[in-house]
């Protein structure tokens, strides 16, 4: 069992890289959620901009991840933050789109009633629109997170660290155990993120 | 209370105005029903009162104040608003829904709690049972009640209601209408009520504004509308069997005091005085009431002649054919038919005599229509 002896001997490294990967994902997602939700909310107030913004986000997501990270290197150099910015750009589309759709799909009667009763736009947004759109927004965040865990592995190419290091180093050294360890850890991380966020999503639902 | 002056609304990208040069004056405590086919501008007119729609021309006054000078949020917080789809907030409990406006007005928590309880009781929903439920757990009729409770939460003097009972089945609707009339009797709010259903308009309205293509066609009481439709459009809207409708829809208290000829006497009136009075009576009898106008019964011409002396209080006979003030003319007719008498006495809750409906009067109404 070469694989288990590898895991046993590198336990501290595996742990350190998993933490690093987690920090990368959490940093990127925290920023992406703030930016994505704010942009998603703003474009509900101005429809023509919505189409343009969603189109741009779509393009960002279409660019191959390796190319995207490569494009960022001339601007930001190599390192953790280059990876973070790349991941943010990647995760924008699901969050912006779901925020936008979640708000747009609220029953217009609910909003008319709120307005007719004299609630101001700020209160309507905070107390009505966002809570009602929350399940949809959460679904977008989940999609983005799972995706970003995977792409985060590629980000180690630009020096962002994380479990990608195992995979890439393993490939260059033709060390199967190393590749396997990295791949399994990334997968477990993605599945765990998915399960946890699924629970949060369920909690966010008001029904 | 509410006054619309030369109000016109032209929506962007539309040539024909949705509302054309409308003038409407709604008095305090009145239910004004805006009625007409879809697209006639009734909802637009209503929404111009709380500025959900801004008039293109003209002015809306509330209590003499030009509403365009009032902050719309401030304005709306003091005008109750109910729509057909109700628009309850699905993520909030029933109690939280009802508390919406008081919360916006920053009432203290305890006052809000009391008010919510009071309102849920008023609309017939036990606050202990329903307060913590979500709108999805309620039936359509119950949700409508919550909608009405929510609109009245901060006790606004004005209520705007857009087809508030439109989305429920006919039986529930009739029940909600009756309950609403009962509540309105206590509350005396100024209400603008939009409907496409002329029967509902006649039942609910103190005044009815018939609209067509953005213009006001007729503005009158339900009785006038039924007896004297302004033109063919109104006549058609009201329908062919207007006379029967009137009997079904007009409440007796609306027509009391009009033309009947039945003397009413206090119980201490001497009998010889009754002899003169009974001759002029349409029903060959006089009604006898006590010192506080409570109905005691009637004394017929025969009773009076046979008595020869004494006072009215000695000779009256109890009168079984009475109805309450809330009954309709058709209720009155069926009481007459049941007792085989051509009249029915109308009494209020305290059994005070408030009037008499005679067969002659009903026939007069029907004949008016036929003419």
Contacts between the chains, C-beta under 8 A, distances in Angstrom:
chain1	res1	chain2	res2	distance
A	107	B	85	7.2
A	107	B	87	7.2
A	109	B	83	6.1
A	109	B	85	3.4
A	109	B	86	7.0
A	109	B	87	4.0
A	110	B	87	4.6
A	110	B	88	7.5
A	110	B	89	6.3
A	110	B	90	7.4
A	111	B	87	7.6
A	112	B	52	7.4
A	112	B	83	6.2
A	112	B	85	8.0
A	112	B	87	6.0
A	113	B	81	6.8
A	113	B	83	6.0
A	113	B	85	7.9
A	113	B	86	7.1
A	113	B	87	2.9
A	113	B	88	7.5
A	113	B	89	8.0
A	113	B	147	7.9
A	114	B	87	7.2
A	114	B	89	7.5
A	114	B	100	7.9
A	115	B	52	6.4
A	115	B	76	7.5
A	116	B	50	6.2
A	116	B	52	5.9
A	116	B	76	6.2
A	116	B	81	3.6
A	116	B	83	7.1
A	116	B	160	7.5
A	117	B	76	6.3
A	117	B	77	7.4
A	117	B	80	7.9
A	117	B	81	5.4
A	117	B	100	5.9
A	117	B	101	5.4
A	117	B	104	7.5
A	117	B	150	7.4
A	117	B	151	7.5
A	118	B	72	8.0
A	118	B	73	5.2
A	118	B	74	7.4
A	118	B	75	7.4
A	118	B	76	3.3
A	118	B	77	3.6
A	118	B	78	7.7
A	118	B	79	7.7
A	118	B	101	6.6
A	118	B	104	6.2
A	119	B	73	7.8
A	119	B	100	7.2
A	119	B	104	6.0
A	120	B	73	5.2
A	123	B	104	6.9
A	128	B	89	6.1
A	131	B	91	4.9
A	132	B	89	7.9
A	132	B	90	7.1
A	132	B	91	5.9
A	206	B	90	6.2
A	206	B	91	3.6
A	206	B	134	7.4
A	207	B	90	7.4
A	207	B	134	7.5
A	207	B	136	6.3
